[in-house]
């Protein structure tokens, strides 16, 4: 039986997940669809001050304290020690860090040294997510990553020596030109570094990326059989090393799951700050303006950077809970399924792609790799 990471009956009604988007990258990777750009002419102190002001205003408005804090991007670790200190000092004035269950910061191995890693820890970071993606030089080159294999390897030791309690490694598979041997090498190399958590992402071709344009030109192709083989290889290697495969793309040592991301998959409310960030609070989904200059100006003028919002009706919430929940080993309550979907779910059980336990539908075996087509059958 699959283990779950925490008590799924926990009622986080009086807390919110807090996300801060730092959009800056030294280099824009060809596969990434998130809002990002090089620092360019951005006045970084003005950006930090706007982010701090938005945090203060939006948290006061929601009157709900955060239980997790996640700094993503972009590349948050790109910020200088001076700017990181200014940002965290402001956040500590707004947030009681002693109440936070987890503070994650995304980092690129090429953007920090031992001194900056110590600053992460002194600032309250409890978890660093390393965007390594591969331990093969040619795969890193294809992905447009700026770090070397040596930097990737050394970065884990730097974080450990700085006292960071948890380290995650991101890896990516089905990259053009990546062989099964390449993928296995990266997985085994990652295991040698003994991370607490590993995210294994299947490359997807997203809008507004160079990779999608290559796909449209016929220069690369999607091979679902290769995707499935690489998915199974990751599952075999990582679980054999004691990792729980608790979400489609995520593995953790027992008790080391990402609390913040689990909140997303469980449908908890979240508040997103920074340019392009999305929030969902009390079934209202809103998005910030996706332009850093406009973001700074709007926060200075209005105290927020909201661009649009919509209220999710109960049916939209139900469908989203199905789509997200089936990605996890917790599954979903079967009462979320209408009669037709429940009948299809029972077929999946007969095909050994899922089982029903304690009133929950949980994908198993090959069903975990087929989560997207299964979800499309159920919603």
C-alpha positions in Angstrom: 0.0 0.0 0.0 1.3 3.4 -0.9 2.1 5.7 2.0 0.7 9.2 2.3 2.9 12.1 3.5 0.7 13.5 6.2 -2.8 13.3 7.8 -5.2 13.9 4.9 -7.9 14.8 7.4 -6.0 17.9 8.5 -8.3 21.0 8.3 -6.2 24.0 7.2 -9.3 26.3 7.1 -7.5 29.1 8.9 -4.3 29.1 6.9 -3.2 29.9 3.4 -0.3 28.8 1.2 1.9 31.8 0.2 3.8 31.9 -3.0 6.2 34.7 -4.1 7.2 34.9 -7.8 10.7 36.1 -8.6 10.7 36.4 -12.4 14.4 36.9 -13.0 16.8 34.5 -14.8 20.3 35.0 -16.2 19.2 33.0 -19.2 15.7 32.1 -20.4 15.4 28.3 -20.8 13.8 27.1 -24.1 11.3 24.8 -22.3 10.0 27.1 -19.6 6.6 28.7 -20.0 6.5 30.6 -16.7 6.7 34.4 -16.7 10.4 35.2 -16.5 13.0 37.5 -18.0 16.6 38.7 -17.4 16.9 41.4 -14.8 17.7 43.9 -17.6 16.8 47.4 -16.6 14.6 46.4 -13.7 15.3 48.4 -10.5 15.6 45.4 -8.2 15.3 47.4 -5.0 12.0 48.8 -6.3 10.8 45.3 -7.1 11.7 43.9 -3.7 9.9 46.8 -2.0 6.8 46.2 -4.2 6.8 42.5 -3.3 7.1 43.3 0.4 4.3 45.9 0.2 2.0 43.5 -1.7 2.7 40.8 0.9 1.8 43.2 3.7 -1.4 44.5 2.0 -2.7 41.2 0.7 -2.1 39.2 3.9 -3.8 41.9 6.0 -6.7 41.9 3.5 -7.1 38.1 3.7 -6.8 38.1 7.5 -5.5 34.5 7.1 -1.9 33.7 8.1 0.3 31.5 5.8 1.4 28.1 6.9 3.9 27.7 4.1 6.0 30.1 2.1 7.4 29.3 -1.3 9.7 31.5 -3.3 9.7 30.4 -7.0 10.5 31.8 -10.4 12.4 32.5 -12.3 15.4 32.1 -10.1 15.0 33.5 -6.6 18.6 32.5 -5.7 19.8 34.9 -8.4 19.0 37.8 -6.1 22.1 39.4 -4.5 22.7 38.9 -0.7 21.7 42.6 -0.2 18.4 42.1 -2.0 17.7 38.8 -0.3 18.3 40.3 3.1 16.0 43.2 2.3 13.3 40.9 1.1 13.4 38.5 4.0 13.7 41.3 6.5 10.5 42.8 5.2 8.8 39.4 5.2 9.7 38.7 8.8 8.0 42.0 9.7 4.8 40.8 8.1 4.9 37.0 8.7 5.4 35.0 11.9 8.0 32.6 10.6 7.7 30.4 13.7 4.2 29.5 12.5 5.4 28.4 9.1 5.6 24.6 8.5 7.9 25.0 5.5 9.9 27.8 3.7 11.1 26.7 0.2 13.4 28.6 -2.1 14.1 27.6 -5.7 17.7 27.8 -6.6 20.0 27.3 -9.6 23.3 25.7 -8.7 25.2 28.5 -10.6 23.7 31.3 -8.5 24.9 30.7 -5.0 28.0 29.9 -3.0 28.5 28.9 0.7 28.0 32.4 2.0 24.7 32.9 0.2 23.6 29.4 1.3 24.2 30.4 4.9 22.1 33.5 4.2 19.2 31.3 3.0 19.3 29.4 6.3 19.7 32.6 8.4 16.7 34.1 6.6 14.5 31.2 7.6 14.6 28.9 4.5 14.0 25.3 5.5 13.9 23.7 2.1 15.8 24.5 -1.2 14.6 23.1 -4.5 17.5 22.8 -6.9 16.8 23.1 -10.6 19.5 20.7 -11.7 17.4 18.9 -14.5 20.3 16.6 -15.6 23.7 15.3 -14.7 24.6 14.9 -18.4 26.4 17.8 -20.0 24.8 17.4 -23.4 21.3 17.3 -21.9 22.0 20.5 -19.8 23.1 22.2 -23.1 19.9 21.1 -24.8 17.9 22.5 -21.9 19.8 25.8 -22.0 20.9 25.4 -18.3 23.7 27.7 -17.2 25.3 25.4 -14.6 27.7 22.6 -15.0 27.5 19.1 -13.7 30.2 19.9 -11.2 28.3 22.9 -9.9 25.2 20.8 -9.6 27.0 18.1 -7.6 28.7 20.6 -5.3 25.5 22.7 -4.7 24.0 19.9 -2.6 27.0 19.7 -0.3 27.0 23.5 0.0 23.4 23.5 1.1 24.0 20.7 3.6 27.0 22.4 5.1 24.9 25.6 5.5 22.4 23.7 7.6 19.5 23.6 5.1 17.2 20.9 6.6 15.7 19.7 3.3 17.0 19.6 -0.3 15.0 18.7 -3.4 16.5 17.9 -6.8 14.5 18.6 -10.0 15.3 16.3 -12.9 13.7 16.2 -16.4 13.2 13.3 -18.8 12.2 12.8 -22.4 14.5 15.7 -23.4 15.4 15.6 -27.1 18.6 13.6 -27.5 18.4 12.1 -24.0 18.8 8.3 -23.9 17.6 5.9 -21.4 21.2 5.5 -20.2 21.4 9.2 -19.7 18.2 9.3 -17.7 19.4 6.4 -15.5 22.8 8.0 -14.9 21.1 11.2 -13.7 18.8 9.3 -11.4 21.6 7.3 -9.9 23.8 10.3 -9.6 21.1 12.1 -7.7 20.7 9.2 -5.4 24.4 9.4 -4.5 23.8 12.9 -3.3 21.1 11.7 -0.9 18.5 14.4 -1.4 15.4 14.4 0.8 13.1 14.8 -2.2 13.3 14.4 -6.0 10.9 15.8 -8.7 11.1 13.9 -12.0 9.3 15.9 -14.7 8.3 14.7 -18.1 9.3 17.4 -20.5 6.1 19.1 -21.9 5.9 21.4 -24.9 4.3 24.6 -23.6 3.0 27.7 -25.4 5.4 30.5 -25.9 8.5 28.3 -25.7 11.3 27.6 -28.2 10.7 23.9 -27.7 7.1 24.1 -28.8 8.2 25.9 -32.0 10.7 23.1 -32.6 7.9 20.5 -32.2 5.7 22.4 -34.7 8.6 22.5 -37.2 9.0 18.7 -36.9 12.5 19.0 -35.5 11.5 17.0 -32.4 8.7 14.6 -31.6 6.7 13.2 -28.6 7.0 9.5 -28.0 4.6 8.3 -25.4 6.2 4.9 -25.2 9.6 6.5 -24.3 7.8 8.8 -21.8 6.3 5.7 -20.1 9.6 3.8 -20.1 11.4 6.7 -18.5 8.6 7.2 -16.0 8.8 3.5 -14.9 12.6 3.7 -14.7 12.4 6.6 -12.3 9.8 4.8 -10.2 11.9 1.6 -10.0 15.2 3.3 -9.1 13.8 5.9 -6.6 11.4 3.6 -4.7 14.3 1.0 -4.5 16.2 3.7 -2.6 13.4 4.2 -0.1 11.6 7.1 -1.7 7.8 7.3 -1.6 6.3 8.0 -5.0 3.6 10.3 -3.5 2.6 12.3 -6.5 2.9 11.7 -10.3 6.2 13.6 -10.6 7.3 13.7 -7.0 9.2 11.4 -4.7 10.2 11.9 -1.1 11.9 10.1 1.8 9.3 9.2 4.4 8.0 12.4 6.1 9.8 14.7 3.6 7.0 15.5 1.1 6.6 19.1 0.0 4.0 20.5 2.4 3.4 23.5 0.1 2.8 21.5 -3.0 0.7 19.0 -1.2 -1.6 21.9 -0.3 -2.1 22.7 -4.0 -3.0 19.1 -4.8 -5.4 18.9 -1.9 -7.2 22.1 -3.1 -6.2 24.4 -0.3 -6.4 28.2 -0.7 -3.2 29.9 -1.9 -2.1 33.5 -2.2 0.3 34.3 -5.1 2.4 37.5 -5.0 4.6 39.0 -7.7 4.1 39.5 -11.4 1.9 36.9 -13.1 1.2 35.1 -9.8 -2.2 33.4 -9.3 -4.3 33.2 -6.2 -7.3 31.1 -5.2 -9.1 32.3 -2.1 -12.6 31.2 -1.1 -13.2 30.0 -4.7 -12.1 33.3 -6.2 -9.2 32.9 -8.6 -7.2 36.0 -9.5 -4.1 36.8 -11.4 -1.5 39.6 -11.1 -0.4 41.6 -14.0 2.2 39.7 -16.0 4.7 42.5 -16.5 7.3 43.4 -13.9 7.4 47.2 -14.6 3.6 47.4 -14.5 3.6 45.2 -11.4 5.8 47.6 -9.5 3.9 50.7 -10.6 0.5 49.1 -9.7 1.6 48.0 -6.3 3.0 51.5 -5.6 -0.3 53.1 -6.7 -2.9 50.6 -5.4 -1.2 48.3 -3.0 -1.9 45.3 -5.2 -1.3 44.1 -8.8 -4.5 42.3 -9.6 -5.3 42.1 -13.3 -8.4 39.9 -13.4 -10.4 37.5 -11.3 -13.2 34.9 -11.6 -15.4 33.0 -9.1 -15.1 29.2 -9.5 -18.5 27.5 -9.4 -18.9 24.3 -7.5 -18.6 22.2 -10.6 -15.3 23.8 -11.6 -14.0 23.2 -8.1 -15.1 19.5 -8.2 -13.4 18.9 -11.6 -10.2 20.5 -10.4 -10.1 18.4 -7.2 -10.4 15.3 -9.4 -7.6 16.4 -11.7 -5.2 17.3 -8.9 -6.1 14.7 -6.3 -5.7 11.7 -8.7 -2.0 12.7 -9.1 -1.4 11.8 -5.5 -1.3 8.6 -3.5 -4.2 10.0 -1.4 -6.5 9.8 -4.4 -9.9 11.4 -4.3 -13.2 10.7 -2.4 -15.5 8.8 -4.8 -18.3 11.1 -4.0 -16.6 13.6 -6.3 -17.5 11.4 -9.2 -20.9 11.6 -10.9 -22.6 8.2 -11.7 -21.1 7.9 -15.2 -17.6 8.7 -14.0 -17.9 6.3 -11.1 -18.8 3.5 -13.6 -15.7 4.3 -15.6 -13.6 4.4 -12.4 -14.8 0.8 -11.6 -13.5 -0.2 -15.1 -10.1 1.2 -14.2 -10.2 -0.9 -11.0 -11.0 -4.0 -13.0 -8.0 -3.2 -15.3 -5.7 -2.9 -12.3 -5.1 0.8 -12.9 -6.8 1.9 -9.7 -8.3 0.7 -6.5 -11.0 2.0 -4.2 -10.1 2.0 -0.5 -11.9 3.7 2.4 -14.1 5.5 -0.1 -11.3 6.9 -2.1 -10.2 6.2 -5.7 -6.4 5.8 -6.0 -4.4 5.2 -9.1 -1.9 2.3 -8.9 0.7 0.6 -11.1 0.5 1.7 -14.8 -2.5 3.9 -13.9 -0.1 6.4 -12.3 1.6 7.0 -15.6 -1.7 7.4 -17.3 -3.1 10.0 -14.9 -3.9 12.5 -17.6 -5.9 10.3 -19.9 -7.7 8.7 -16.9 -8.6 12.2 -15.6 -10.0 13.1 -19.0 -12.2 10.0 -18.8 -13.6 11.1 -15.4 -14.3 14.7 -16.0 
